[in-house]
Structures are given as C-alpha cells and as structure tokens.
Amino acid sequence: MYIIEARNIYPFLNSLKGDVYAPIKLSDNTVSYGLLNDGELVLEAILPVISPAAVLFPQKEKLLYFESTQFNEITNINKNLYLFGVRSCDLAGIIYTDKFFCEHAGYCDNYYYQKRSNTVVISLASDQIINNTFKTPIHFSYISESGFDLQFIFIEQKYFVDVGTPKGQELIDNNIQFFNSASNKDLEILDKIKLTAKNNLPSDIPVDKAIKILINNQDEESFWEEISYMCIECGGCSYSCPTCTCFTIYDLVYSTENNFKSGYRCRSWDSCIYSSFTRETSGHNQRNKQYKRIRNWVTHKLKDNIKTFGKVSCSGCGRCYSSCPTQLGIITIINNLVDKFSTEGQ
Amino acid sequence: MPQILTTCIYCGCGCGLYLNVVKNNIIGSFPSSESEVSQGSLCVKGWHAHDFINHPDRLKTPLIRSSNGEFRQADWPEAINLITSKLTQLQDENGKDSIAFFSSAKCTNEENFLMMKLARQVFKTNNIDHCARLCHASTVLGLSATFGSAAMTNSISEFENAECILITGSNTTEQHPLIGSRIIKAVKNNNAHLIIVDPRELRLSKFATLHLKQKPGTDVAWLNGIMHIIISNNWHDKEFINKRCEGFDELKSIVAKYTPEYVESITGIRQDDLVNAANIYSKSKSAMIVYSMGITQHTTGVDNVKSCANLAMLTGNIGKLYSGVNPLRGQNNVQGACDMGALPNVYSGYQKVTDPDIKNKFETKWNINNLPSDAGLSVTAAINMAYSNNLKGLYIMGENPMVSDPNINHVKQALNKLEFLVVQDIFMSETAELADVVLPACSFAEKEGTFTNTERRILKIRKAIEPLHNSIEDWKILCKIAKSLGYNWDYDSPSEIMDEIVELTPIYSGVNYNRLENDSIQWPCTDINHPGTKFLHKDKFSKGKGSFQPVDYKLPDEIPDNEYDLILTTGRLYWHFHTRTMTSRSHILERESPHCFVEINYNDAKLRNIKDGQDVKVCTKRGEITLKAKVTDKILEGILFIPFHFVEAAANILTNDALDPQAEIPEYKTCAAKILTLT
C-alpha cells in the first residue's frame, strides 16, 4: 500500500515513457481528456467532456490504406499508453468496452486491442460528488473495486495508491521515488473515505426501478413518443457516452489522373439516434421514428445488455444529460419513466 | 493530440467547439463546456464539423483553364499574375465597374474586410456583395427603416426566459439547432407560449400553443391582421408608442381593413387562431419574434420585415430583455460579412459609400484619394449584368451561386458569358467548375480570425492544423493580389487586420484580439471598456424614434395558374448545410440525407396518383428537375416543398429570380409549379 503526494503526481506522470493521457483544462477552462501536456492537469472532481474511452476508440480512425487491389492494415505503433485520472464511472465504461471489443461474440477488435493491451489505467477517486454522476448497477461508488492497474484515492492533500494488477505494481516499482508506504493512519482514513465515497454517490436516479419497468415491458409507446419530441438528433448522447461502441465504416478515396484509386478505409463514431443507422437499402427502416430510436438507445443499455453481458451498460456519468441540447439524456428519461410507470412507492 | 478551441463553421449560432488534432489530421470535434452559446452541447453538424476538413477532394493547387478547356495545375505566382493582369485589362478596356467581387459569409471578418478593401481600394469599384443579398438583404433595409439597426435585437440566452415566442419562416431546430433547443427549453421548463406561423409542420410544432399555417407569400396580410386585432381590442402599448415611436396613425389606418375574415381569405389562417395569436402575443410580458428566410426571401421581403417590426413596436415588445425582433442569420459569418461592408453601398459598420465624410475617412486611412462614390452592384444585379454582357469579370470567394442562386439555368448562362471568372474555394464546387482560375483556400481549421454570430457576438476561430496541400488562407491570397498590384498590404496576422477594422468601424471600436482571446463580445462595443451589448434599442432606438412602416399586402410575383397549379416553396434540412459542399463530404451527414425529395400533401398526391417514394418531375417556367415524392400530411394542400441543397435535383433550377424592388433579394419562397409522374 502506497502514498503519493499531490505535488508528485505531475512529475510522476511526466516521467512516464509513452503517451500519457489525463483530464486537462483547455484554453476556455473546458475540462477535456487529452495528452498530459496539452493542458493543465486537473485533479479536481470534474468529469472531462469526452470520456477516456475516446483514446482507445477515437471518433475517427484509419483502418486500412488501399491502392488498387492491395491494402495494408494500419497498425498502431507499439507504444505505451497511460490513461490517468479515470473516474469510477469511466472505469466502469472501460470495463464494458473491453468486453465489447475484445471478448464479445468470440471476436477481438484488433484496433482497440492493440491500444488496450499497451495501456495502463490509473484511475482517480475521491469521496467528492461529481456533477450529474449517479449510481447504477455497474457504478456503485466513487472508489472502484477493480478494473484499474492503479487507483489514486484522494485523502487529505495526498493520494492513497491502490494496486490493482501486477502491471500496476511494476509501474510503482519502476518509479518508487514518487511513492511512500502507507501508514496505519492512512489506512484508517481510507476506510472512512471508502464509506463516504459510496454514500456520496447520488442514488436518487431510480435506475433499478427503470430497469424493472423495461424488463417487465410496462413502458408504453406513447411515453417514448412524447419524450422523443425533446430530441434534436445531435447524437451527442452517444458520442459522449463511455459505453456507446457503435461505429460506421467508409472509404476516403483519392482519385489520381489516370483514375487509379487509392485511399483509406476509416471508421468513425456512429449513433443509433440517427435514422440512417438502421435504414436499409430498400428504404425500409425498422426504427423509422425518433421515439423508436431513443427507446432502443435506452433499452439497449438498461435491458438488452443484461442478456448480452449479464449487466446493464449505463455507468452513471451523466454526460448524455449534460451534453444534450435540451437536457434529455438518460437521467430525464429514467426519472420520467419511473414517474409514469412505477407501481412501487418512491 | 492538441485540442484547439474554435467556432463552428456551419450556421449562425456560433457554437464553441474543440477540434481534436493528430499529426495535422483532425479526428474529431467536441463541445466547449464554457461556450455562452452552446453551453456544452452541439448539434449533429457541430459533432461532425471536423469531417470534411481532411477530405481527399480538397483543392490541392491553383488551377488554370487551358486553351483545350481542361484545368491544368499551376503555381501560385502564375495564378496570381494571371488574375491581376486579366482583371486590370478588363477594367482598362471596359471601365472600373466592369468587374465585381463576391465575398463570403463562410470566411472570417478579417477576410471579408480585405475583400471589400480589395474591391474598393485596389480595384476602385463598389461592386462587392455576398450571399446576405440572398438571405437577409430585406432585413437590412426593413429593420434599418423601422429601428435604425439591422441585426438580431436580443441574445440567444434570452430565449429561455421569454413568455411568448413567435416563430415565422424559420425551421429553428433544423437551421439553428442550438437556438431551437433553447426554445424547446423555454416551453418545457418555463411554460413559454410558442406561436408558429409556417406552412409546414415543424419539429417545434409539437411544442406550439398555436400553429398557424399560412399560404406562402401572404405574410404581410396575417401580420397586418394580428395588428388589426390588437388595435381594435385596445391591446396595444400606448405608452410605448407615444414615447418611443412615430407613424402610429398611418399604421392604424392601413391595418384597419385586415379583419380576420379578410385575412383568412388571403392566407387560409382560421379567424379564431389569428385572434388567439394576437391575444397571446400582445398580452405576454415579454415576447420574441423569430424569423428567417420564410420572411425575407420574397418580392415583399422588406415589407414582411417591416411588418414584424411594426408588430413588436405596437406591443412594446422591443428594447428590453426577452423581447425583440430576431432575424436568425444563416451562415456562420453572414452577420460579420455584412458588418465588414461586403455590401455594395456601405463600408464596414454600415457606413455609406455615398457619404463624403466617410469616404474621406477611408481614403485617408488607405492613403488614396479616389475611392468610388456610387453604390455598386448586388449579387443578383451582377449576375444579370453578366447575362447582358455588361459585366466582364467576377471574383468569387467561397460562394457557390450555381446551387444557391435562383434560376440556375440563367446563372449558368450569365457566368459562361463572363470573360474571366475566378473562384477561390476549398472544394471544386459547381461554380468553380465554370471558372478560368480556381484558387485553393484553407478551411476554418487552418486559419485564425473571427466570426460574428447571429446575436452580434464576435468569436475567435483558431488554427488547428497547417494549411493542407498547397492551399493558402483566404486573407493571405487577397494580400498577394493587392501586393502584386503595388499595394502595401503587409499584414502579419488577422489580429493586425482587426486593428484596422476597429479603427474604421465605430460599432467594433472596443474590440481587439487580446479581449477576444478570453471572451466574446457583442457589438455595438464602442470602446475598450465597453462590455458589449446584450440587446439593442434600450431606452431609444438606434435611429431615435422607432418608425412604424405600415404596408399593404401585395401578391407574390408568380401565382398558380391552370398549368402551374401548385405553389412551390424551398428550404433547408437539418443534416445539410447550404450547397452541401461540406456536408456531402461528412459521411454521417450525407448518409442521413443523401437524396433530394419533394414534399406533397396526401390529397394532392392522391389526385395525381403519386405514391410515396415515387420518382416525379417538378416543373416551373424556368426549368424542371426529377426527384422522389415524399407524400405527407405535414404540408398544406396546394403546396410543394423542396430542400435546395442538392445539385442533383437543384431546387434553384425552378425558383423565381424576381426580386424585391428595394432589397434585390429573390423570391425563393414562392413560385408556381406543377408536378408530373414520370411516364
């Protein structure tokens, strides 16, 4: 068990060999997730507007370079990646995307896996409330129990360091000058903070009740129709969600003078909120109305994924709410759903 | 992986977004949480604002048309020399006003300022205009005549607190999504009354207290009708009128005949709906009028705008928080392009070219003594002059009239008659294909500068990547041209250009790049300590007393007859922007809406045996296009709607190029058409 002083965090991160990503403050004070030295390191309990998952699964990514009938896969250089400052909800997100990209249906997505296998996750926790975050079945405390290589937990001016994996231990061993051993007193404080971190995570969003309503098919079409009017189809809920994994594939083609073609096959984030996501070539669309698409977005996370992965896939980060132009997002939807259909008392 | 703060390139909202850069490639965009406009959100176009930047179709090098009619690659010095020698030769042979310049609402303030300076200082012509002619020229005249200032009177942040919002001729969630979302929140969270007057069912209709569906081209009639009801019920704000306005008696006498019965006979709006709308609008403590192209793009565009202004003054809903008249500007910098004087009759800050003192001020600063003193040609007039062989050369920066202008067949003939056409753009647009020289410019991600959004807010854009291929920033291209003609344009940066703008433009007086680095400023901003202006006309109108400018209803230029038996109106889609040069190169935006269509009412379709999804032909006196029918109940009987973005079935082949006599804006919003099934 180790301790790192707050003042040592930046020097520690800066000494790491590879790409170090962290929550950073950008030029207008927007907190983003990016390379350590592209902004001021943020240790406060603020969620970056984009989740750390965007490093492993970027908005736009080149997959292949092709020339005529030949193609080469674009591989990621074997480079160490450090994801620092991953908050509990985003760590729950990474646990999910790991499963989705690397284990799901017996297929491993090489583009994700290449990066992920070279990644060290150093999560960051405290007992402070983070705006719009809430408790869900995969997110039950601001301090995580597993999924990290190292977890830094804020305890009075310094950070307790929780080692999650041998990879994490190795990182400490190689940088031992930044770390001290934890004292018994530190451990006592940690126990208290673990409790408050759990209690402080807001549990007032009735996720469990919403799940029950969906599983029991108590929701009605008219409810979704009504709520869908609020949606302006920006796709921001998907793009900011740490567990939205859908992408589309397309080619960027360069034509040369003699019509010899070369180019890149790319993938980019996609969203089931868009009507063309399910539109077929014939024009038929099984989710031809906005309400069907919103219902899908929500039920996929809160119900369908229980079947697929055994767990829901909403990690309670609240980004779909904060990035929504009309503040819809899963928070408003869950609240309204339970208001309308719950047979249990609040 | 730097993340660079900038301003969205698409609509006039001016949302704050970051570009995510990896090795001179932009791989994503995401919202700034601190933007006063967008507050941590973006619309679908904002989330994809990065997508077209690194597209393979970007113009890579200057192109010159060879004698065989094909383009050949050229280097910059050759292209610049050809342009300067050819333009000066045309002027020598045919006079200074034989060439014209189209500036760009997509380019920065600094670039627009330089384009207008190039036309005036270097080429000595006031033939400078841009696409504001086609969208809000009628606003400029209509609001100047009534209020004295032609911009959105209020701020985007005020919508959420308005008690009543009257939207007409704006599909706000589609064309200004982050204003549309504020309006949704005003209704949902603050119980605002939303009144929509539009011939089509809109996304916002679900939130409307009232949706009045008027026949296109009848706006003066229903606006006069609402004013008639207000005056006859004594609901007008007498104190405000007495203290702050002039011309009320004339207004009263002109609107007197617009009884609800009479208005219904012209517009099709039910009488009790009109009374309800008048009641809600006039009795609300605060009321915002929102309008856009549905009001301005008519031969009576100026009349329509004046009528909106009359209504606001009649009820005292102007000059205070949450109350005003809000023309939503369509392009990211169409407000700025107007502010910069990319207009044929004014310098920057709407200072008239015909005013000798103003001319003298610019001559002194620019060190010359022969600025032209007569107003120049508008975009629409320039095309007509080209058609009649009276305009010989045209330099177009970042505009695509071959899709955006009315009666495209006429535009094409006009452009083909030019002796010399220069197009400066980022893609090979339909207009660039007709050019003699094509110059590759930089996208918004490759340059510094400012945009002024629809609420008069001056916002920085920042360079995220180096210019791609052999492209050059628009402002640097313009400098090269001026310099090659011996003018001392040695600007090191857009910041220096802004300093010159500020010196010459009173409404921008308090602006500089240091201030803009940390903050955005809403003009008027008259000195360095001035905080900027949230809403206009507080205590008194820009022109002193507000002038009622009552007008009578006039018929549109073209009305249905036996052959062309339907009204065609045009508009836009959420997924696309303007002539689609950028959005068609954004995979998801294009996938979402890849084809053009014509909306037709069920009953009209049934009568003509047209089925949903069927290919049909739509014809007007000017041309015909083939596209798919979209059979719907969202549009009134007797009306067809076509989005204008698609070159493959360009609505503007059909539209009428009849102009508003004062504003010279074309009547895109109504003409007579017929629809035929393909045999």
Interface residues (C-beta under 8 A of the other chain):
Chain A: L26 S27 D28 N29 T30 V31 S32 G34 L35 D38 G39 V49 I50 A54 P58 Q59 K60 E61 Y229 M230 I232 E233 C234 G235 G236 Y239 S240 T248 Y250 L252 V253 Y254 S255 G263 S268 W269 D270 Y274 S275 S276 G283 S322 S323 C324 P325 T326 Q327
Chain B: M1 P2 Q3 L5 G16 Y18 N20 I27 G28 S29 F30 P31 S32 S33 E34 S35 S38 G40 S41 L42 C43 V44 G46 W47 H50 D51 H55 P56 T173 P177 L178 G180 S181 I184 K185 K188 R203 K206 F207 N518 Y574 H587 I588 R591 E592 G613
